[in-house]
Amino acid sequence: MAYCATSHTPHISPKWSSSPRNALIQSRNRFTVVPIRFPPNIPPNVLKFDRIRSPIRASSAQLMEQNLGSRVPTIVDVDLGNRSYPIYIGSGLLDQPHLLQRHVHGKRVLVVTNTTVAPLYLDKVVSALTDGNSSVSVESVILPDGEKYKNMETLMKVFDKAIESRFDRRTTFVALGGGVIGDMCGFAAAAFLRGVNFIQIPTTVMAQVDSSVGGKTGINHPLGKNLIGAFYQPQCVLVDTDTLHTLPDRELASGIAEVVKYGLIRDAEFFEWQEKNMNALLARDANALAYAIKRSCENKAEVVSLDEKESGLRATLNLGHTFGHAIEAGFGYGQWLHGEAVAAGTVMAVDMSHRLGWIDESIVKRVYDILLAANLPIGPPECMTVEMFKSYMAVDKKVADGLLRLILLKGPLGNCVFTGDYDRKALDETLHAFCKS
Amino acid sequence: MAYCATSHTPHISPKWSSSPRNALIQSRNRFTVVPIRFPPNIPPNVLKFDRIRSPIRASSAQLMEQNLGSRVPTIVDVDLGNRSYPIYIGSGLLDQPHLLQRHVHGKRVLVVTNTTVAPLYLDKVVSALTDGNSSVSVESVILPDGEKYKNMETLMKVFDKAIESRFDRRTTFVALGGGVIGDMCGFAAAAFLRGVNFIQIPTTVMAQVDSSVGGKTGINHPLGKNLIGAFYQPQCVLVDTDTLHTLPDRELASGIAEVVKYGLIRDAEFFEWQEKNMNALLARDANALAYAIKRSCENKAEVVSLDEKESGLRATLNLGHTFGHAIEAGFGYGQWLHGEAVAAGTVMAVDMSHRLGWIDESIVKRVYDILLAANLPIGPPECMTVEMFKSYMAVDKKVADGLLRLILLKGPLGNCVFTGDYDRKALDETLHAFCKS
């Protein structure tokens, strides 16, 4: 698989070569619960995010005993007061119409999907929306597939369809597809008539573990990723793990990059589980996938509940994303999948954390190893230059009053900081280590 | 002044001819205070909105004793919990930098204005933002002037400017202009990086009494008005009444259409004041204008506080707007000013209310008289057909599950209903009475 137009080999930093999977680390961290709520305004210059854990999380061993691939959905709640909603996770959920129908408002539904997903699942979703419920009518808009279409021009096709079809405020938009569809459909729902209800049916690991949860919606601008959008929460997220049967390997690996992220920023135990179970995930073991999705959603739900509008804590979910977004915009949207860019960006953030002396070398090695095991790139495409990185990173949403803030690892595995207080030299060194010019 | 491409005479329904201003009605209604809060969901089929009054409102006589044109701002608060904000109203407010500066977040400001307003007030606003505050830098984007530019293409110019200038989340957008600028700048602020702060500096009566207050933002779609947007509240609204010195007469009259609306839907005493003071308003008497703006903002602030997201009560602010939006879209955006279309739409809504037997003929006559006195049209342009009205009204945001709900007057002056429960025959009769075909 080509990760770069100019190279068929993922860029590997000379410092680290590919190596066999790292031995499992047996130690289990125990965390105390620190109930915190971040202020609505910009956080202090440095926020350290460790030891914030839900008291209700079961151990991975306990959870694996459940048959998470069963048709009884696992439910993860996103607690946002009167905008709270459930995430249903399980196999065969699209064959259970009541799950969707209870969240449909009004009599008309617009399914937003793309040319790849529509032939696979659109009929199934229409059935799930209408079986035993003839009063609901469903229309659909099928967009071209790919990150490069996540723009205003494509978004207008959703508005055109909704307005031409005379949809009113009492309608429900349904996002059926990956992260691009979810982000665009969500933003369309936020802006159509100043807001209609919507439901997420994510069909990629990337969307199931990350982008469908938490209400971030939006589109890209030629100068940067997700620069135009809204915080807008869905009525529910329905993750039917059966939809992963048709997911290409490259998309599967892309989603795993976000799974790895949760482990690194706040869940060392989950990271260790991933080190043991990466082969099962890549082999699409139903239980392993369902567990990884559930635990990822739990992590995300907890973070979003504490900091919906990204005042501080939520920014940590963007580990590797500032570098990654620069790759996506600089290399051309859609050249790399989002998770591929995030994987490379994570390696860069980890490299920088190490240069700052904030983490042990062993963590750096484990990150390389797990991403290589997941068939993900561990460096940017060769076409990316230091100047390209600097230029695209300057428009990142985490810049505040001109200061670029980054998510960096600090301390033992599972701990990170969101900070603008770092030595610029380390950033420069990292960029030069990963770029030829 | 031409109101229609095909006619230089405002269309006057044969039933009513222009007549001298109606005699002042001396009776003063006294209202009881009914504290209500509307539910978040769609209201019952009929909601009747009368006798909802603020206990703190002074009588018009008391208010007129104050010098409302003075340089000490009158402040009207919009009570929305942690999104509450002040409306400052007065003369010379742009010469008082502290009023604006206390609401600026971050160090960078983007002023969004148009080619008409920029030469008049942009320098003054930049001074107000920066005087004694050298740490703030201001940039501006100057859009073409007019309703026909209130679209996605123009909106993208704001995003382009903000992104090219590397504005981050800690910036403030300032809307300097009329309703079109306020709506577009507000929506841009809502969507840029998923939300930055913004300030409204309205420079037309229309924007000062209505569109700048309450957080409705958005753009038009070729098929209908304001169909894409967001509810997004500003940090403050600053109404410097001196900006009205440069307002064309036609724009002044357009704004008065919304002033008349407040009287009709909920404030009979204010309507009676307008009947007495229309000449003073048209002559730009500073006290009369300041009072009309203040009382309009009080009415709007009260409604918005009770029903921010337009579950019910807020819809009553759209008296005449469903017919009016059809005129704007059907006749071509910008052919008529918004208030001109609303005036014609108000006459149609009042005509329909009378056909339904819901109001006395005397109210119909008073509406005609006051709009004629304000040099506003009292019927749609001749090019509008019944079918055009029906087609455009079908995409109105107040349609719910296919049912068109309208704001109609019912009962004594100052009372209205928001309802889908009316005889369709009356709507048909009204459309045929005002359209040639």
Contacts between the chains, C-beta under 8 A, distances in Angstrom:
chain1	res1	chain2	res2	distance
A	40	B	82	7.5
A	42	B	169	7.9
A	42	B	170	6.3
A	82	B	40	7.6
A	106	B	400	7.7
A	106	B	401	5.9
A	107	B	401	5.3
A	107	B	402	7.8
A	108	B	401	7.8
A	152	B	152	6.3
A	152	B	156	6.3
A	156	B	152	6.3
A	159	B	221	6.2
A	159	B	227	7.2
A	159	B	228	5.7
A	160	B	221	7.8
A	163	B	221	5.4
A	163	B	223	4.9
A	163	B	224	6.4
A	163	B	227	5.8
A	163	B	395	5.9
A	164	B	223	6.9
A	166	B	394	5.5
A	166	B	395	5.6
A	166	B	399	7.4
A	168	B	397	7.3
A	168	B	399	4.2
A	168	B	400	5.7
A	168	B	401	7.0
A	168	B	402	7.3
A	169	B	42	7.9
A	169	B	397	6.1
A	169	B	399	7.8
A	169	B	400	6.5
A	170	B	42	6.4
A	170	B	400	5.0
A	170	B	401	5.4
A	187	B	191	7.9
A	190	B	230	6.8
A	191	B	187	7.9
A	191	B	191	7.5
A	191	B	218	7.7
A	191	B	228	5.0
A	191	B	229	6.1
A	191	B	230	6.2
A	192	B	227	7.2
A	192	B	228	6.5
A	193	B	227	6.2
A	193	B	397	4.8
A	194	B	216	7.0
A	194	B	217	8.0
A	194	B	218	6.4
A	194	B	229	4.8
A	194	B	230	5.7
A	194	B	231	5.4
A	194	B	309	8.0
A	194	B	397	7.5
A	195	B	230	7.3
A	195	B	231	6.9
A	195	B	309	7.5
A	216	B	194	7.0
A	217	B	194	8.0
A	218	B	191	7.8
A	218	B	194	6.4
A	221	B	159	6.2
A	221	B	160	7.8
A	221	B	163	5.4
A	223	B	163	4.9
A	223	B	164	6.9
A	224	B	163	6.4
A	226	B	194	8.0
A	227	B	159	7.2
A	227	B	163	5.7
A	227	B	192	7.1
A	227	B	193	6.2
A	228	B	159	5.7
A	228	B	191	5.0
A	228	B	192	6.5
A	229	B	191	6.1
A	229	B	194	4.9
A	230	B	190	6.8
A	230	B	191	6.2
A	230	B	194	5.7
A	230	B	195	7.3
A	230	B	230	6.7
A	231	B	194	5.5
A	231	B	195	6.9
A	309	B	195	7.5
A	394	B	166	5.5
A	395	B	163	5.9
A	395	B	166	5.6
A	397	B	168	7.2
A	397	B	169	6.1
A	397	B	193	4.8
A	397	B	194	7.5
A	399	B	166	7.4
A	399	B	168	4.2
A	399	B	169	7.8
A	400	B	106	7.7
A	400	B	168	5.7
A	400	B	169	6.5
A	400	B	170	5.0
A	401	B	106	5.9
A	401	B	107	5.3
A	401	B	108	7.8
A	401	B	168	7.0
A	401	B	170	5.4
A	402	B	107	7.8
A	402	B	168	7.4
